[in-house]
């Protein structure tokens, strides 16, 4: 199945001091996360984070971004599950052959007590933790890959941009269902439209071999000129 995404993101050096270069950021690693044997799981050294340059442009059909993403290994959902079982790989890029739907489900509006306790302690940079509102809906992509056959995959979307869009639309419109409709319009009709070469950045939910969408790459399709 070829190399894993981690071979591109952290290179071949898997020591604690390994560095990473993704989307203009550079960071060092302090150590592995406790009790987490996933291949890409590391505790970042926050003091080492540096901005290396401006965000890559989407001009020329996202050419600058494609040059990075297209060289990364792409897998199917089934291949990622096998990579996790064999090598504890927990990050990967998937190019679906068919995106069938964006499923929306109402869920509990409050955090579970143990999750709320964790959020109360969480402090990424400095200062007291801020209240994190829980989304009252779960959004999931329904899709197939090249080796899916009749099987249909469902993967929850954990992309933070979706949450930001939903909250912004609720505030703007004052209506949850209208906000959900606009999330669907953006994340399904536009991002997964027939003119897009959509890929999913996927990761696992510790400690399970459960894959979720943590980001979406959606450049326009590149059409080859006809030779006829």
N, C-alpha and C positions, 0 to 999 in steps of 0.2 A: 504493500500500500504506500510505500515511499516514506519520506521524512514527515515528522509531525510539525505543527506550527511552531512549537517551542524551539525547534532547531533554527528557526528564522528569528524568533524574538529574543532569545537569550544566547544564541550561538552554541558552540560546543563546550564552552567552559561552564560547568555546573557548580562551581564553588560559590561560597556565600558572597564573594565580592564581585560576582558577575554583573555586568551592566546591560542595559536594555535601551534600544533606540526605536521608538514607535511614535509616529505622527509628530515628530519634532520635539519629543521629550526624551531626556536621558536620566536614568535613575540607577542607583546601585542597590544591591540586595544585602540585607543584614543576615538573614538566616531563613531556614525553612519554617513554615508554620507548624506549630505543635500539633502532633497527632494527625497531620494531613500529609499523606504520601503521594498526592497527585504531582505529576511531573512538573507542572508550571507553578505550583503554589510556593510563593516566597513572601517574606516580610520585607517590604521596601524600606530603604533608608530615606526618609522624607527629606532630610537635610541635603541629600545629593541631587534632588530633582532640579533639572535645568531646562530652560526653554532654548532649543537650538536654532529656531528660525520661525518664519511666518508659516501659517497653515498652508498646505498645498492647495493650489487653485483647482477649480473644476472646469477651467477653460479647456478648449480643444477636446471636448468629450471626455473630460476627467483624465486626460492623458497622464499627467504627473502622478496622480493617485493610482491609476491602472498599472503603471510601471512597477509599483511596489506590490500591490495586491495580486496581480496576475502571476507573479513569480512565486507566490506562496503556495504550498501544497493545498489542494482542494480535495475534499473527501465527501462521501455520502454519509447520511445519518447512520446507516448500518455499519459502515467502516469505522466511524468514530466510536461507536459502542464497542467494537472489537479492539480498537486501539486502547481504550480505557481498560478493558479486561486484561489485555496483554502487557501494556506498558504504562498504565496509569496516566495516559494522555488526557488532558482535561480542557484543551482549547483546540478549536479547529474552524476551518472555513468550509462552508457547504454552498454549492450552487444548485438549487432545486431545479428540476426539470419542469415542475408544474406547481404553482402556488394556488391552491384551491379556494382558500377562504381565510378570513381573519375572524376567529371566534371570540365572542365577548360573553363573559359569565359574571354575574353578580356574586361577590364574596363578602366575608365579614368586614365591617368597616373599622374595627379596632384591632390593634396588634395583640397577639397572644401575650400573656403576662411575661413569659420568659424572653420573648423578643423585645418587649418594651423595656425590660430591665437591661438588656444588652444595649439598646439604643440610648438609654440614659447614661451609660458609661462611655459610649463611643465619643472619641475626641480626635479627629484627624490631624488638625494642625494646632489650634489653641482655642481657649475660651470655653465657656459652658456649652453643652450640647444643645442644639436647637430642636424644636419640636418637628418631627417628620410625620407628615400626614400620610396615612395609608390610603392607597387607591382602593375604591370600593368595587372595582372591576378587575377581572383577569383577562388579559388579551393574549391570544395564542394564534400562531400561524398553523395552518393545515396544508401540508405539501407532500410531494413525492420527489424522490431522487431517481437516478438512472437505474439503480438496482432494486427499487422498491417493489416492482411487480404490481400486484393489486393492493399492497399494503399502503396505508396512509399514515403519515407521521403528524403528530401534534406537538408543538413546542411553545411553551410560554415565552412571551416577550418581556425581557428584563432591561431593555434599552431605556436609559434614563430620559432620553429625549421624548419618548412616548408619554411618560409621566408628566414631564414639564408641559407638553402640549395639552394634555387632558386638563391639568389644573388651570392653565391659562385660558382655555376655552370655557371652563365652568365659570371662572371669574368674569370673563367677557360677556357670556351669554346668559348666565344665571340659570342654566338648564343642563342637567347631567346627560340626558339622552341626546340633546343637540351636540354636546361636547363629544360624546361617544361617536356620533355620526361623523364628526369632523376628524377624529382620530382615525376612523376607518377610511375616510376619504384620502388622508395623507399616507397612512401606513399600508394600505392595500391598493386602492385605486391608483395612486400616484407612484409609490415606491415599488410596487409589484406589478405595474402596468405592462402591457405587451411590448412597449418600446424600451423597457429597462432590462439590463443584464444583472439581475438581483442576486446578491450573495448574502448569506447569513454568517456572522461571526458567532460561534456557539461555544458554550462552556458548560461544565457540569455543576450540579448542586451537591455539595459535600454532605454526606459521604456516599452518595449514590451515583450510579451510572445513568443519571437523568440529565438530558441535554436541554438547555434553554438558549434562546436567542438573546445575546448581550449587545448586539449591534447589527446594523444593516448597511451594506455597500450597494449602491444602486445607480451605477453609471448608465448612460444610454447604450443600447446595443450597437455594436459595430457591424455594419453590413458589408459583406464582400461583393465587389462589383461582378456582375454577370459576365461570363465569357462568351455567351451566345450572342 
